[in-house]
Amino acid sequence: MAVAKDCLHKCTIQQPRATINRLHMSFHFTAILSLLYYRISHLLHGDVPIFAWGLITSSELIFTFIWILTQSFRWRPVVRTVNLENLPKDKTLPGVDVFICTADPKKEPVIEVMNTVLSAMALDYPPKKLAVYLSDDGGANLTLYAMKEACCFARSWLPFCRKYGIKTRSPEAYFASLKDGAHLDWSDELKEEQEKIKAAYDSFKKNVDKVSGIEEYSVRHDRPPHVEVIHNNTNDGPEDQESKSKMPLLVYMSREKRPSRPHRFKAGALNALLRVSGIMSNAPYVLVLDCDMYCNDPLSAKQAMCFHLDHEISSSLSYVQYPQIFHNVSKNDIYDGQARSAYKTKYQGMDGLRGTACAGTGYYLKKKALYCRPNHEDEMLVEQEQNFGSSNAFNASLKSLNERNTRREEIISDAIVEEAKSLATCTFEENTRWGKEVGYSYESLLESTFTGYLLHNKGWKSVYLYPKIPGFLGCTTVDMKDAMVQLMKWASGLVQVGLSKYSPLLYGISNMSILQSLSYAYFTFTHFFSIACMVYGIIPQLCFVKGIPLFPEVSSRWFAPFAVVYVSSLLQHLYEVLSSGGSILTWWNEQRIWMIKSVTACFFGCMDALLKKLGVAKANFRLTNKAVDQEKLDKYEKVKIDFQGTTLFMIPLTLLVLLNVVCFIIGVKGMISKGNYGEMFGQLFLSSHILALSYPILEGLVPKKGKKKQ
């Protein structure tokens, strides 16, 4: 592909991969049609056990439905690169606001949160064009105190990073990297200054630890709004005045919370940040980060601008999504914490279909995409009070979002801070369209993913950038309990969208391309895999005991479609793993954890969504625990699955495994006595495959029971 000399980025279709995928689709779909013909024709003739065959056929129809949805990702995968040398000079770059959200310092360690704040402050971007906002939904004085301490440390840390070109700008990650002795060749001057910085960082952590256990510094659920400017960069001198000590605007926000009023979880926090930032820095773009996802590559903002400043795509571009990559993933990744299938396969596939889904963190968003349709900026200026509320200051800020350089130069006065507090109250959004047609949507607890979906429905596009150096690094779950809780939350939220009026197969398909709608439908319906898996883990095994065949005899020509579908699926998965840099061990681990998650977290997620749909259960937000437990970490690194705390989740899986063990023993005994090897081979092989995948479950559960007895 020819690229112009001044081109800011390049998009390359992965043609060999797309061709292989399309050939495989045709081959695999032919086998599926043959399999379904065999099933349905026998059911119609009535010469088979109707109940058992009906359940198995229903499961295979679910598998087929989800397989069809999956093919949308494989149709046109693309890869993008950027040309930073063609980016405009720093002085002409647009402003960027950074939004970081935290809620509980016990589950989200405050030192980890401050490392994210410091890494964002240290982005390689003009400090005058950068603003960092922290939303503290716990309202903990500990977080505010830690932020002030972090700001003091930043006065030394930022100049140090700029002076010596430090690439790792999270201090915790930087000092951890020094333990391997990789920088022994550095100058004495650097080493001496580095020791001073390390001492300052240790002092910062010690000061925060001192107050972490004090009651008055803990979470407050009933509180007024609090907005405080920790550092005002309008005092740092003119923009063109070079200084390595300049820092971005730093703001702390704790919105009002009252037990009697809904606070809309993270979506409410992000919408409050949009309003507060609008009257303070009012940058046209925003970077949204989870509190544990620090900026690993300081150039990520400039990389994103390579897309946002491209005149050919900028008018309809809503956000640039980076992958979620985790620094603590072990080599074996037994819980599939890296989500390889999503970030190395599916997101690249969606990128070729007008845009990938929003992952909820690590994305650079154009603010006005949350306020209007592409090329309809006038919508922001009509009926402003009904849409955005009664704040004249915020409504005035909307007019300047169409301009590239919107950075405010005046000092942030006390009056502006008081106005910001009013924008963060419980009552401000009443009788407005916030959370409905404006800002982040309140329709789903997966606020960013659902809002990204709505943006695509409005005509906005997005791009996906997977750079060689990870833009952001986070901390993944290292035990089964946290992995299950997180997946159940996602499954429940996505299934709710699939069953709502916003279903991609109804609402989406009328606004987006068919392939893009199918890709979103995959995310919302894939968790119904769990129901099909449950049926496949019960019915064939019970029939195996009774000697009732559910699959064609090995010598029959109809056995071929079943064998082809099975082998073809495994080979397709293996090809995707190997082509994305994985190994055969990665492939096996993904097979195993997929089965475990399907009949546990995904199943409970589906049930939770159905109960909420029926009005039996209410929406509740489950905060993932991001505090690292050393004992759990040791087990994770030793490739031992930790089932502690997962009793409820593991009930269906444990019963399925035990059922398979018992049925396998009885079924094999009956098969040997009857000699019907050909008829029962399919069920024998299925049980064997399930038991092979279930081995670590038996290994993990049995010893734990033994320890309790001692």
N, C-alpha and C positions, 0 to 999 in steps of 0.2 A: 504494500500500500504506500503510495507516494504521500509525503508529508511536506507541507509548506515550511519554509525556513522559519517563519515567525509563528508557527502553530504551537498552541499551548499544550495540547495533549493529542494522543493517538488512540484510536479504538481498533482492535484487531479481532476479527471473527476467528474462533478456533475451528477452522474448517475441517481438519482431519477428525477431530473429536465429534463435530456435528455430523459428518458423513457416517462415521461408525455408529453413532447413536441412531440415526435415521434408518440405517440398514437393520440394526438390531430391533428397532420398533416393528418393522414389517415382519421380520422372522418371528419374533416373540408373539406378536398379536395374532398371527396365523395359528400358532400353537394354542393360544388361549381360546380362540374361536372353536377349534376342534375339541378342546377339553369341555367347554360349555355346551357344545352340541351333544357330546356324549352324555353329560349329566342331565340336561333338560329332556332329551329324547327318551331316556330310561325312565325319568319321572313321569312323563306323559303316557308312556306305555303301562306304567303301574306294575312293572315286574321287579321292583326293588322296594326295600323298606322305606316308605314315604317319609316318615318323621326324620330318621337319621340322614337320609339322602337330601331331604329338603333343607335341613340345617347346614349340611356341608356345602350344598350348592349356593345357599345364601351367603355363606362365608366367602366362597370363591368369587361370587359376584361383587362383594365388598372389596376383595383383593384386586379384582379387575378394575373396578371403578377408581380406586386410589392409584393403581398403576397407570391408568390413562391420564389422570391428573399430573402424575410425575413426569410424563413425557414432555410437558411444556418447558421444563427446565433444560431438557436435552436438545431442544430444537435449534437454538442459535446462541450458544455460549460465546461470550466475548471477554477480552482482556484489555485493560486500559493502562496507559503509561502517561507520564506528564513530562513537560519540558520546562523546568524552572528557569532556565536561562532566558526564556522568552517572556517571562512575567514582567509587568511594568515595575518601575522603581518603587521603593518602599513608600516614598512620599505620596504616591498616587493610589496606593492600595486602599480598599474600603475598610471600614471598621468591623471588628469581630467581637461579639460578646460571648463569654464562656459561662454556661450554666452548669453548676454542680449541685446535685441534690443529695441530702442525707436526712436520716430520720431518727436514728437511735444509736448513740455512741457505744452502747454495749454490743450490739450486733454489727455495727460498722465502726471499728476502732478509729478514734479521732486522729491518731497519728497517721494512719493510712489515708484518711480523708485530707489531711493537711498536705500530704505528699502529692496528692492529686492537684490540690490548689496551687502548690509551689511549682509543679511541672507545667501547669497552665500559664502561670505568670511568666515562666521562663521560655515560652514559645518564641521561636525566631520570627518575630513580627514586630513592627513598630510599636513601642509601648504606648504611644499616644493614641494608637488605633485599636488598642486591646483593653478589654475590661473583663474582670473575673467576678462572678456573682456566686455566692454560696447560699442555697436555701436550706435552712435548718428546720425541718418539720418536727423535730423533737423540742425545739425551743430551749435547748440546754445551754446554760451559761458556760459549761465546759467547752462547747464548740466555739462560742464567741471568744472566750479567753484564748483558746488554742489558735484561733485565726489571728488574733492580735500578736501572739507570740511568733506565729509563722511569718507574719508581715515583717517583724523585726529581724528574723533570720534571713528573710528574702533580701534585705538590704546588703547582706554579704554574699548570699548564694547566687543571685542573679549576675552581679558583676564578675564573680568568679567563673561562672559558666561562659559568659561572653568573652572574657579575657583569654581563656584557654581553649575555647571552642568545644566545651564539654557537650557531648551528644546526649548522654543519659541525664535528664534534668529532674528526675525524681531523686531527692537526696538519699532516701533509703535504698533505692535500687543502685544508685551510683556507688555508695560506700560498700554495699554488698558485693559489687563487681570487683572491688579492689582486693578482696580476700584471696582471689586466685592468682595474684601476683602478675597480672597481665600488663601492668603499667610500670614495671621496674626501670624502664629506660627513660622515664620522665626527668625533667630538670630538677635541680635542688630547690630552685625558687618555687616551682609548682608544688613539690612535695611539702615544702615548708608552709605554703599558704593553704594547702590541702589539710594539713594537720590543724590549722587554726579554724578552718571551716568545719572540720569534723568535731572539734571541741565545742563550737557554737551550736552545732546540730544536736550533740549529746545534751548540752545545757537546755536547749529548746525542749527536747523530749522529757528531760527530768522535771522541768517546770510544769509541763502539762500533766505528767504522772502524779505530781504532788496534789493536784486539785481534783483528780479523776474520781476519787472516792468520797468527796464531800457532797452531802445531800443537796445543798443549795445550788450545786452545779449540775444536777441531774435533769432528766426530761420533765417538761411541764406540758400537760395536755389542755390546760385552761389558762389562756394568756392573751394579752393584747398584742398587736403587731409591733415588730421591732425592726427598724432598718437603720443600719449604721455604716457610714463610709469609713473603712479601715485605712485606706490610702487614697488620697485625691491626687491624681497625676496631673491635674492642671497647674500644680505648683512646681512641676519638674522642669519648667523652662520651655522655650520654643521647640517645635517638632524637629526643625532642621539643625538644632544644636546637638551635636554628637555627645553622648555620655553613656558609659556602660552602667551607670548606677540608676538610670531611669527605670521606673516600675509602672505597670498598668494600673488602672483604676481597680480598687479592691473593695467589694461591698458585701456585707452580711445582711441576710434577710430571714426573719422568722415571722411568717404570716400569722395573723390572728387565728386562734382556735378556740372554739367553745363546744362543750359536749353536746349541746342541743342543736348544733348546726352542722350540716355536711361540709366536709373539707376537700372532697374529691381526690384524695390521695395524691400521687405524684403529678397527675395532670393539673390539679389545682395549684400545686407549687410552681409548675412550669408556666402556667398562665399568669400567676402573680409576678414571676420573674420577667415575663414579657412586658408587663405594664411598668414595673419599677425600672427596668433597664431603658424603657422607652423615654422616660423623662430625665434620665441621667446620662447615659452614653449614646443611646439610640443608634447603635450600629445596625446596618442592614442585614448582617449575617450573624448567626449564633452557632456555637459549638456546644452540643449537649453531651455531658459525661456522667456516667455513674461515679459515685464517690470513691470507688476502688479501682477505677480505670484511669491510670495516669498517662500523661503524654510521653510516649517513648521516643518519638521522632519530632524534634522541635520544628521541622519543616512542614508538618502536616497542614497547617493553615495556608501556607503558600501553595502547597499541592492542591488543596481544595479550590483555591482561587484560580488555578489553571482551568477549571471547568466553569466556575461562576462568572469569570470575566471573558469567556469566549462568546463573542456576539452571535455566533451561529446557534448556540444552544441555551444561552443564559436567560432569554426571555421566558422560556418554559421550564427551566431547571429549578427544582425545589430544594433538593439536598444532595450532598455527596456523602455516601455511606462508606465507612471503613469497616473491616472485619473485626470481630471481637477475638482477640488473641490473648492467651493467658500465660503468664511467666512461670506458674507453678505446676503446669501439666507434666506428669511423669512420662517417661519414654513409652510405657505401655498404655497409658491413658485408659485405665480400666473402666472409667465411668463415661467415656466419650465426652469429657469436659470441653475439648477443643471444638466439638460440633463440626468436624471436618466436612460431613455431607452438606451442611448448610453453607458454610463460608467458602469452601473450595469447589463446590459443584453447583448447588442450587442458586446461590446469589449471582454467580457468573452467568447462569442461564437466564435468570430474570433480567439481568442487565441488558441482555440482547432483546428484551421485549418491552422497551420504553421505561425500564427502571426496576430496581430491586426493592424489596421490602425494607422498612425502617427497623433497625435492630434495637433501638431504644437508647443507644449510647454510641459515641464515636462518629457522629455525623454533623456536617456543616450545613445548616439550614438557612434558606432565604426567608427572613421574617414575613415578608408580605405574602408568601405562599399560604400562611396561616390566616390571612385576612381577606383574600380575594382569589379569583380565578386568574390563570395566566393571561396577560395582556388586557386585563380588566381592572387596572389600578384605581379607576374612578369609584369602584364599589367601596373602597375604604373611606371615601369622603362623603358618602351618602348616608343619611340617617345615623350619624355617628353616635349620638346619645343612646339611641335604641340598640345599636349594635355593640358599642364598646363601653358604654357607661358615661357618667357625667363629668369626668375629669377633663377640663379644658386643656391642661398641660399634656396629657397623653394623646388626646385627639389631635392636638396641633403637631405632635411628633410624627403622626402617621403621614402627614403631607410630605415630609422630607425623606421617607423611606425609598422613594423612587430615585433619589439622588445617590450617587455612589459614595461620595464623601460626606457623611452625616455626623462626624464626630463633633460633639459639642466642645467649645473652647472655654466657656465661662465657668467660673468656680461653682461647684455644687453647693448651693446655699442651704441654710436651715429650713427655709420655706420649701425647697425641693424635697428635702428629706421628710418633712411633715406630709407633703403631698404623696410621697412614696408610701408612707405608712397607711394613708387612707386607701391607696390602691391595693394594699395587702390585707384589707379587712374582710370579715366573713360576709358582709352585706353588700360589698361593692358590685358583685356580679348579678345581684337581683334585678330582674326585668331587663336583662341584656342577653346577647347571643353568645356570650362566652361559654365554651364547652359544647356548643351546639353547631353554630356555623362559623364561629370565630375562635382562634387559638386551638389548643389541644382538646380533643373530644373527650367528653365524659361518658360516652356510651360503652366504653370497655375499660377494664382495669389495665389492659395492655395499651396504654395511652399512645405511645409513640408508633407502635406497629399499626394500630387502627387508624391513627391520624394520617400516617403515610399512605395507607390504603385509600382513605378519603381523598387525599391530595391527587393520587393517580386517577381517581374517579372524576375529579374536577378538570383533568387535562394536564396536570403538572407531570413532569418527568423527573427521574433521578438517575444517578450514576453510581457505580460501585468501583472503588479503587482498592486493589490488594497490592500494596507496595512491597518491595523486597525487605525493607526495614519496617517492622510493624509501627503504624502510627500511634497505636495505643496498646497498653498492656494492662491486664487485670488479674484478678485472683479467682480461679474457678473452685467449685466445691470439691472437697477431698474425702467425702464420706457419702454413703448411700442415702442417709436421711435427708441431708440438705439438697442432694441431687433430685430426690423424689419430690420434696416440697416445691422446689423451683419448677420442675417439669409439670407437676399437677396444676400449679398456678397458670402456666402457659397454656396447658391443654384445656383447662376450664374456660379461660378467656377466649381462646381461639374458637372452640366449639360453640360458645355463646354467639360469636359473630356469625358463624356458619348457619346457626338456627334462627338468626334475627332477620329483620327486613333488609339488612345490609349484606345478606349472603352474596358471595362472589358469583354464584350461579344464577342469581336473580338480579340484584342491584348492580353488581359489578359488570356483568356481561352486557348490560345496556349502556355502559359508559366507557368500557375499556375494550381492548382487542380480546378475541377469544382465548388466545394463548396466555395473555397476562391474567385474565380472569381465572383460567384453570390453575395457574401457579398459585394465586391467592387461595383458590378453593382447596388446593392440596394442604396448605397450612391449617385451614379451618376444619377440614374433614379427615385428615390423615389419622387422627387419634381414634377414629372408629375402627382402625386396625385392631385395637385391643379386643373388641367384641368378636371379630372374626378369629383372632388368635385363641381366645378362650374356647370357642366352639371347636377349633382344630386341635386344641389340647385336651378335650374331653370326649367328644363323640367317637372319633376313630379308635381311641383306646378302649372305651367300653365295648364297642363292636368287635374289637380284637379279642377281648375276653370271651365274647359270645360266639366268635367264629363267623361273624357277619362281614363279608368283604365290602369295602367302600371304594376300592380302586380296581381297575381292570387287572386281569391276570397278566403276569409278566410275558407270557407267550402271545397275548392278544395284541393286535395292531393298535388298539386304543390305549395301550400303556405308553406308547411313544409320546403323545402330547403331554402327559403328566411329567414324564422324565425330562422332556425338552424344556418345559416351563420351569421346572425346579433347577436344572443345571444352568439354563440361560439366565435366570435371575441371579444365581450365585456368581456366574462369570461376569455379568454386567456390573455387579457391585464390586467385584475384585478389580475389574478394569478401572473403575472410577477411583478406587483407593490407590492403586499403583500409579495411575496417571497424575494423581495429585500429591505424589511424594510419600505415600504411605507404604506399609509393608503387609505381608501375609498375616502377621500377628495383629496389625491394626485391623485388617479385614475380619479376623476371627473375633477380636474384642468387640467390634461394632455389631457383629451378628449376635453375640451373647448379650450385650447390654441392651440391644434393641428388643430382644425377647423379654428380658427382665422388666424393662420400662413399659413395654406394651401392656403387660397383664397386671401392672401395679399402678404406677403414677398416671399413665395414660387412661387406664380403665377408671380410676377414681376421678380423674379430671372430667371424663365424659359424664359420669354419674353426677358429679357436682354441677356441671352445666345443665344437665337435664332437670335436676332438682330446682335450680334457680329459674329455669324456664317455666316450671310448673308453679313457682312461687313458694316452694317448700323451704328453700334456703335463701339467705341474703348474701349480697356481695360483701366480701371482706378481703382486705389486703394482707398478704403474707410476706413479710420482709425476710429475705434470704439472709441467713447468718454468714457474715463475712469475716468474723473473728477466727483466726487459725488456732486449732487445738493441736498441740504437738503430738499427742498420742495418736490422733486420727491421721495426722500427716505422716507419721512413721509407718503406720499400716498401709497407707496409700503408696508410699515409696517402695514398700516391700511387696507390692502387687497383691495385697490382701484386701478383699472386699469387706468393708465394715458395715455390718447390718444393725449395729447398735441404734436403738430408737426407731426402728422401722417395722415394729411388730404388726401394726395395723396394715401398713402397705403390703407386707409380705404374706399376709393370710392367703389371698387367692393364689399367689405364686407357689407357696409351700404346699397347698392342697393339690395344685396341678402337678407338681413334681412328684409328690407321694403317690398320687393317682397313676402317673405314668410308670413309676417303679413297680407298683403292685400289678397293674395291667400288663406290663411288659413281661413280668415273670409268669403270670398265669397264661397270658396269650401265647408265649413261646412254648410253654408246656402243652397247651392244647393244640398248637400248630404241629408239634412233633408227633403227638399221638394220632392226629387226623391225617397228617401228611399233606395238608393243603398249602404247601409252601408258595406256590405260584399265586394263589388267590389272596393270601394274607401278606405277601411281601411288601406291599405299599404301606400297610399299617405298621409292620415290623420296622421298616426303614424310618418311618415318621417318628415312632417312639424312640428309636435309637438316636436320631438326630436331636430330639428334644432333650434326651438324657445327657447327651454329650454337651449341649449348651448349658444344662442345669448342674453340671458337676460342681462348679464353685459354690452354688447355692447349698448343696448338700454338705460340702466341705466347710462352708461358713456357719451353717446352722447347727449341725450336729455337735461340734466341739463346744460351742457356746452353751448348749444345754448341759453338756457334761460338766462344765465349770460351775454352773449354778448348783449342781448337786453336791459338790465338794464342800 
